[in-house]
Amino acid sequence: MITHDAGNAPYVVLESVDSGDQHALAERAARFRSVFTAAPAGVVLLGLDGIVAQANPAATALLGFVGDDLSGADVG
């Protein structure tokens, strides 16, 4: 598992949106994709099963992967 030195994930961000507000959902999704892709720090999103759901370009490069090779990896 990829964790912080203290053994915990260093950040958790939760946000709630009314699922009926499709415009707000689309805006938040676009903002997330933009920040996720452009972040200089490596960001890896894991499912509860320990499988990599997404990794941004910085994480992929940092860990020595190419393209989407990290997606689907089991790190649990």
One Martini backbone bead per residue (centre of mass of N, CA, C, O) as a GRO file, in nm:
protein
   76
    1MET     BB    1   0.098   0.035   0.021
    2ILE     BB    2   0.044   0.375  -0.022
    3THR     BB    3   0.207   0.586   0.217
    4HIS     BB    4   0.278   0.752   0.471
    5ASP     BB    5   0.519   0.747   0.710
    6ALA     BB    6   0.283   0.702   0.937
    7GLY     BB    7   0.070   0.504   0.762
    8ASN     BB    8  -0.092   0.725   0.617
    9ALA     BB    9  -0.291   0.900   0.444
   10PRO     BB   10  -0.235   1.239   0.383
   11TYR     BB   11  -0.516   1.257   0.211
   12VAL     BB   12  -0.865   1.366   0.234
   13VAL     BB   13  -1.136   1.421  -0.001
   14LEU     BB   14  -1.458   1.562   0.048
   15GLU     BB   15  -1.766   1.582  -0.153
   16SER     BB   16  -2.086   1.738  -0.189
   17VAL     BB   17  -2.358   1.661  -0.423
   18ASP     BB   18  -2.627   1.709  -0.600
   19SER     BB   19  -2.727   1.467  -0.825
   20GLY     BB   20  -2.938   1.664  -0.983
   21ASP     BB   21  -2.684   1.858  -1.050
   22GLN     BB   22  -2.530   1.833  -1.344
   23HIS     BB   23  -2.367   2.093  -1.372
   24ALA     BB   24  -2.207   2.074  -1.107
   25LEU     BB   25  -2.083   1.798  -1.164
   26ALA     BB   26  -1.932   1.879  -1.424
   27GLU     BB   27  -1.759   2.102  -1.297
   28ARG     BB   28  -1.618   1.925  -1.082
   29ALA     BB   29  -1.498   1.720  -1.276
   30ALA     BB   30  -1.326   1.921  -1.438
   31ARG     BB   31  -1.164   2.032  -1.201
   32PHE     BB   32  -1.042   1.767  -1.111
   33ARG     BB   33  -0.897   1.689  -1.374
   34SER     BB   34  -0.716   1.939  -1.384
   35VAL     BB   35  -0.574   1.905  -1.110
   36PHE     BB   36  -0.484   1.611  -1.135
   37THR     BB   37  -0.309   1.646  -1.398
   38ALA     BB   38  -0.135   1.918  -1.294
   39ALA     BB   39  -0.009   1.802  -1.061
   40PRO     BB   40   0.313   1.782  -0.916
   41ALA     BB   41   0.196   1.567  -0.751
   42GLY     BB   42   0.140   1.256  -0.662
   43VAL     BB   43  -0.167   1.081  -0.761
   44VAL     BB   44  -0.359   0.816  -0.601
   45LEU     BB   45  -0.640   0.612  -0.675
   46LEU     BB   46  -0.813   0.397  -0.458
   47GLY     BB   47  -0.961   0.126  -0.390
   48LEU     BB   48  -1.072  -0.082  -0.140
   49ASP     BB   49  -0.897  -0.324  -0.292
   50GLY     BB   50  -0.611  -0.181  -0.397
   51ILE     BB   51  -0.686  -0.058  -0.668
   52VAL     BB   52  -0.600   0.131  -0.929
   53ALA     BB   53  -0.791   0.384  -1.072
   54GLN     BB   54  -0.583   0.637  -1.053
   55ALA     BB   55  -0.315   0.828  -1.215
   56ASN     BB   56  -0.109   1.068  -1.239
   57PRO     BB   57   0.162   1.176  -1.412
   58ALA     BB   58   0.345   1.213  -1.163
   59ALA     BB   59   0.310   0.926  -1.046
   60THR     BB   60   0.396   0.767  -1.291
   61ALA     BB   61   0.685   0.884  -1.308
   62LEU     BB   62   0.778   0.831  -1.013
   63LEU     BB   63   0.713   0.502  -1.051
   64GLY     BB   64   0.793   0.416  -1.364
   65PHE     BB   65   0.563   0.468  -1.556
   66VAL     BB   66   0.340   0.436  -1.845
   67GLY     BB   67   0.080   0.600  -1.863
   68ASP     BB   68  -0.172   0.350  -1.770
   69ASP     BB   69  -0.008   0.118  -1.617
   70LEU     BB   70  -0.112   0.170  -1.314
   71SER     BB   71  -0.376   0.096  -1.386
   72GLY     BB   72  -0.489  -0.187  -1.194
   73ALA     BB   73  -0.305  -0.204  -0.973
   74ASP     BB   74  -0.190  -0.398  -0.697
   75VAL     BB   75  -0.139  -0.237  -0.358
   76GLY     BB   76  -0.272  -0.424  -0.111
   0.00000   0.00000   0.00000
